[in-house]
Amino acid sequence: MSQHSIPTFEATKLRTIFGFLLGSYGPQYWWPGGTPFEIMVGAILTQNASWSNVEQGLARLCSRTPLEAEAILSLSSDELAECLRPVGYFNLKSQRLQAFCRAYLKARGLDGLRTLETGELRRFLLRIHGIGPETADDMLLYAFDRPVFVVDAYTRRIFQRLGVLTGSEGYETIRHGVETALGQDVGLFNEYHALIVRHGKEVCRIRPLCTQCRLRESCPWT
């Protein structure tokens, strides 16, 4: 990356954006999952899927077996894929979920994983088949309460339109830049990501509804 394309992450601007989003939507109370294991499973299933479809898949899976790693692995690949059919890419996600469950059990489950330092835990998750940076950071933030900032397509779109990003930055550049600017704040990162997703779905779409956006006066994209 050339020197001129490296963004400056200004804490004041990032906090101003957060304030407008929080004022628009209120607290989001994320993640929509009951247990850390359920949150991790949901993070895998929500890849390229809507949460409503993930909920249908989870409901079908829970009607068949307890939502536990051992129980999930007791199902055949075909049985698991059929449970996950509403989620989309169900054969692929069946394989990814099985790979995660095997690694989870090998690491002694939550008790074992919680002992790992954040960087080590992130590296462990990224070594699992089918888990990339966004999914790993979803797990770290929402299942383990670790201070990591999740970057997704909504983040890129909103931050680029607001002038925070140029559009060429890689995932790690964005994550590190925001974390450095805002500090190690789990609660802030939790709420910020949830609000970005809400705003990206409802207002700052691919074809944005700018007249409904409270950020429009400070948005150079409009």
N, C-alpha and C positions, 0 to 999 in steps of 0.2 A: 504494500500500500504506500503510495507517495505521501510525502509530508503534508501537502495541502489538503489531502482527503481525510486526514485524521480529525475526527470531530472534537470539539470542546464541550464537555458535558458540564453545563453550568447548574449548580445546585439550586440556585434561585429560580431559574426557568423550569427545571424539573419539578420543583415543589409547587410552583404556580400552576402548572398543568395539572398536577395531582389535586390541588385545591379546587380548581374549576370542575374537574371530573367528580370529585366527592360531593361538591355542592349540587351537581346536576343529578346524581344518581343515588347518593347516600351509601352507607356501608353495604357491601355485597355478601359478607359472611361466607367466604370461600374457605376450603374446597367443599363441593357438595358430595361428601362421602362420610361414612360413619366412623371407620377405623383407619389407622395408617395403612394397613394392608389393602383395604378397599380403595383408598385414595391412589395407591400405587397401581393397582389393577386398572382403575379408571383412567389413569394417566396413559397407560398403554393403549387402552381401547379407544380413547378419544382422538388418537392420531387420524387425521383426515376424516373425522366423523363429528356429527353434531352430538351434543350432550343428551338430547332426547333419545337418539338412537342407542347411545351407550347405556342409558337407563333401561331401555328395553332388553338389551343384551344381558345386562347384569341381572335383571329380573328373571330372565329365562335360565341363566346359569344358577342363580340361587334357588330356583324351583327344582333344580336337578341335583344339586350338591351343596354342602356348606361352602361359604366363601373363604376357604382355607387352602394353603398351598398344597398340602398332602391330598386333599379331596379333589382339587382341580387336576392334579397329576394322575389321579386314579381313573380319570376319564380317558377314553381313546381320543386320538386326534380328531377323528370324524365326529364323535359325540360332542367334544368341546367346540368344534367349528360350527356344528348345528346350533348349539346354544348361542353362539355369537353372531349368527346370521344377520340379525337386524343392524349390527354395527357396521357392516361392510368390510370388504377385504378379510372375511372371516377365517379363511384358511391361513392366511399370513398371520393374522392376529392370534390365532390359536397357537401357532408355532412360537410366536414371540412371548405369549403368556406362559407357555410351558417352559421356555428357556428361562424366563424370569423366576418362575416358581422353583426350578431346580437350583438356580443360583441363590435364591433367598433361603432355601432350606440348608444348602451347603454352608452358608454364612451364619447359621444358627438363628435365622429369623430376625425379628425386630430387636431382640436382646443383643444379638451379635452385631447387627448393623449400627445400632445406636452408640456403640463404643467407638466407632470410627470417627476420626476427625473429618471435617467437612470435605476437604480436598480429596482425602483418601476414599471417602464414601462416594464422592462424585466419580472418581476414576473406576471404582468397583461397578457402579451402575452403567457407566459407558462401555464397559467390557462385555455387557450382556447383549446378546443378539437382539437387534431391533430397538434398542434404547439409544436415542441420540441426545444431544445437549438439551433440547427443550423438554423432552420427557424426563430426563434425569433431573433437571432443575425444578420441574413441577413436583417431583417426588421429594427432593431435598427441602423445598420451601413448605409444601403443604402436608407432607407426611412426617417430616423430621424437624420442622421449625428451624431450618438453617437459613441464614441471611444471604440468599442468592436471588438475583433478579432474573425472572423468566422472560425470554425474548421470543415472540412469535410473530406471525405475519401482521397481526393488528398493530403490534408495537412498531414494527418497521414502517408501516403505512402512516400511522398517526405521527410518529416522531419525524419522519421525513417531511410530511406536509407542514409541520410546525417549525421546521428548520433545525431540529435537533440533530438530524442525520443528513448526510449527503445522498445516501442510497447505496453506497458501495461498501459499507462497513460489514465486516464479518460478525458472526454471532458473539465470539469471545470479546471482540472489541467493544461491542455495545454493552454486553453484560458487565465487563470490567469497568467501563466508563461510568455507568450508572451507579454501580456499587461503590466506586471510589467517590463519586460526587455526593451520594446520599448517606454513606456510612452503613454500618452493619445493623440494619433495622428490619427485623423479620416482619413486624406488624405493618410497616409501611410497604414493603415489597409485596406482602400478601394482598393488601388492599389495592395497591397500584395496578398489579397485573389483572386482577378481577375487573377493575374499572376500565382498563384499556380494552379488555375483551368486550365488555358491555357497550362501550362507546363505538368500537369498531363494528360491532354487529348492528347497532341501532342507528348510528348517525354517520360516522366516518367510514362509510362503505366504499367499495371500489368506485361507485358513482355516489358521491357523498351528498348528504342532506344538509348543506352548509347553513341554510336559514334556521335550522334547529340547533345549531352548535353554539354553546356559550363561549367557545374559544375562537370564534370566527374573527373577532376584531384584532386578535394577535396572531392570526394565521396567514403567513405570506403566500400560501398556496391558493387562497380564494381570490 
